[in-house]
Amino acid sequence: MQLGSFVMKLPALLAVLLAASASVATAEPKQQENSGRVSYNDKEDAAAQTLHRDGDVVELASPTPAKHGKEFIEVGPDAGQFSQLRVDAHDGTVIVRRVRIDYLDGKSQLVNVDKVLNKRNPSATITVAKGPRAIDSVVVMTERETTGSYSLQGIVGSQTGGIASR
């Protein structure tokens, strides 16, 4: 009798095992990040990088609302060496107060920009101190009351002549 009850339970046991293995096989696909600022996949970052030449403009931050007030932007050593940074008004009006550049060597540069960016005055350029240099991160400080957005560009190489430098 013992053998008969085991044989009767065998199909039920197989059904449970099949159901468990089917749930493992139908796991959700990997979701893609939509921010473009911080990636946790080094392989994708390395594949996306290209070598930049002098004068190339590299987007370091996509359009960002100024209402955040303070935005931390990771750049990193693989982005290249920049001689200038440029804050561009994307839409509306943006008041840029200060920009802090943190270099890979641990030193920082704080630039008082104090400039209103809009369609009439679309950008503010900052010359990198002792540039061109590799940048670890950039902090852009804006007035929160404005409704516009801005983007951050890096200019590769040996160009000079920024309007806001220190």
URTA-V634217 format. One record per residue. N is the residue number from 1. RES is the residue in three letters. SS is DSSP state (H for helix, E for strand, C for the rest). NEAR is the number of other C-alpha atoms within 12 Angstrom. D_LAST is the distance of its C-alpha to the last C-alpha in whole Angstrom. Layout:
((N & RES & SS & NEAR & D_LAST) (N & RES & SS & NEAR & D_LAST))
//
This chain:
((1 & MET & C & 7 & 92) (2 & GLN & H & 8 & 88) (3 & LEU & H & 9 & 88) (4 & GLY & H & 9 & 88) (5 & SER & H & 11 & 86) (6 & PHE & H & 12 & 83) (7 & VAL & H & 13 & 84) (8 & MET & H & 13 & 84) (9 & LYS & H & 14 & 80) (10 & LEU & H & 14 & 79) (11 & PRO & H & 13 & 78) (12 & ALA & H & 14 & 76) (13 & LEU & H & 14 & 74) (14 & LEU & H & 14 & 73) (15 & ALA & H & 13 & 72) (16 & VAL & H & 14 & 70) (17 & LEU & H & 14 & 68) (18 & LEU & H & 14 & 68) (19 & ALA & H & 14 & 66) (20 & ALA & H & 14 & 64) (21 & SER & H & 13 & 63) (22 & ALA & H & 12 & 62) (23 & SER & H & 12 & 60) (24 & VAL & H & 11 & 58) (25 & ALA & H & 11 & 58) (26 & THR & C & 10 & 57) (27 & ALA & C & 11 & 53) (28 & GLU & C & 8 & 50) (29 & PRO & C & 7 & 48) (30 & LYS & C & 7 & 45) (31 & GLN & C & 8 & 42) (32 & GLN & C & 12 & 39) (33 & GLU & C & 12 & 36) (34 & ASN & C & 9 & 35) (35 & SER & C & 13 & 31) (36 & GLY & C & 21 & 30) (37 & ARG & C & 24 & 27) (38 & VAL & C & 21 & 29) (39 & SER & C & 18 & 32) (40 & TYR & C & 14 & 34) (41 & ASN & C & 15 & 36) (42 & ASP & H & 12 & 34) (43 & LYS & H & 10 & 37) (44 & GLU & H & 14 & 36) (45 & ASP & H & 18 & 32) (46 & ALA & H & 15 & 33) (47 & ALA & H & 11 & 35) (48 & ALA & H & 14 & 33) (49 & GLN & C & 16 & 30) (50 & THR & C & 13 & 30) (51 & LEU & C & 17 & 28) (52 & HIS & C & 19 & 25) (53 & ARG & C & 19 & 25) (54 & ASP & C & 20 & 22) (55 & GLY & C & 21 & 21) (56 & ASP & C & 23 & 23) (57 & VAL & E & 26 & 21) (58 & VAL & E & 30 & 22) (59 & GLU & E & 27 & 23) (60 & LEU & E & 37 & 21) (61 & ALA & E & 32 & 22) (62 & SER & E & 24 & 25) (63 & PRO & E & 25 & 26) (64 & THR & E & 32 & 25) (65 & PRO & E & 32 & 26) (66 & ALA & H & 33 & 23) (67 & LYS & H & 23 & 26) (68 & HIS & H & 23 & 25) (69 & GLY & C & 26 & 22) (70 & LYS & E & 22 & 20) (71 & GLU & E & 30 & 21) (72 & PHE & E & 24 & 20) (73 & ILE & E & 31 & 20) (74 & GLU & E & 27 & 21) (75 & VAL & C & 34 & 20) (76 & GLY & C & 26 & 22) (77 & PRO & H & 19 & 22) (78 & ASP & H & 24 & 25) (79 & ALA & H & 32 & 23) (80 & GLY & C & 33 & 21) (81 & GLN & E & 35 & 18) (82 & PHE & E & 41 & 15) (83 & SER & E & 35 & 13) (84 & GLN & E & 41 & 12) (85 & LEU & E & 50 & 13) (86 & ARG & E & 37 & 15) (87 & VAL & E & 49 & 16) (88 & ASP & E & 39 & 19) (89 & ALA & E & 35 & 22) (90 & HIS & E & 26 & 25) (91 & ASP & E & 24 & 27) (92 & GLY & C & 25 & 28) (93 & THR & C & 29 & 25) (94 & VAL & E & 41 & 22) (95 & ILE & E & 39 & 19) (96 & VAL & E & 46 & 16) (97 & ARG & E & 26 & 14) (98 & ARG & E & 30 & 12) (99 & VAL & E & 38 & 11) (100 & ARG & E & 33 & 11) (101 & ILE & E & 40 & 11) (102 & ASP & E & 28 & 14) (103 & TYR & E & 29 & 15) (104 & LEU & C & 22 & 18) (105 & ASP & C & 15 & 18) (106 & GLY & C & 13 & 17) (107 & LYS & C & 18 & 14) (108 & SER & E & 23 & 11) (109 & GLN & E & 29 & 8) (110 & LEU & E & 24 & 8) (111 & VAL & E & 30 & 6) (112 & ASN & E & 23 & 9) (113 & VAL & E & 31 & 10) (114 & ASP & E & 23 & 13) (115 & LYS & E & 29 & 15) (116 & VAL & E & 28 & 19) (117 & LEU & E & 33 & 20) (118 & ASN & C & 24 & 24) (119 & LYS & C & 17 & 26) (120 & ARG & C & 15 & 25) (121 & ASN & C & 20 & 21) (122 & PRO & C & 26 & 21) (123 & SER & E & 32 & 18) (124 & ALA & E & 38 & 14) (125 & THR & E & 35 & 12) (126 & ILE & E & 40 & 9) (127 & THR & E & 35 & 8) (128 & VAL & C & 40 & 8) (129 & ALA & C & 30 & 7) (130 & LYS & C & 21 & 10) (131 & GLY & C & 29 & 12) (132 & PRO & C & 24 & 14) (133 & ARG & E & 36 & 15) (134 & ALA & E & 34 & 17) (135 & ILE & E & 37 & 16) (136 & ASP & E & 28 & 18) (137 & SER & E & 34 & 18) (138 & VAL & E & 35 & 15) (139 & VAL & E & 32 & 16) (140 & VAL & E & 45 & 16) (141 & MET & E & 32 & 17) (142 & THR & E & 36 & 19) (143 & GLU & C & 28 & 21) (144 & ARG & C & 21 & 25) (145 & GLU & C & 17 & 27) (146 & THR & C & 23 & 26) (147 & THR & C & 23 & 28) (148 & GLY & C & 30 & 26) (149 & SER & E & 37 & 25) (150 & TYR & E & 41 & 22) (151 & SER & E & 32 & 21) (152 & LEU & E & 39 & 18) (153 & GLN & E & 33 & 18) (154 & GLY & E & 44 & 17) (155 & ILE & E & 37 & 17) (156 & VAL & E & 32 & 19) (157 & GLY & C & 28 & 18) (158 & SER & C & 23 & 17) (159 & GLN & C & 26 & 16) (160 & THR & C & 24 & 13) (161 & GLY & C & 20 & 12) (162 & GLY & C & 24 & 10) (163 & ILE & C & 21 & 10) (164 & ALA & E & 28 & 7) (165 & SER & C & 27 & 4) (166 & ARG & C & 23 & 0))
//
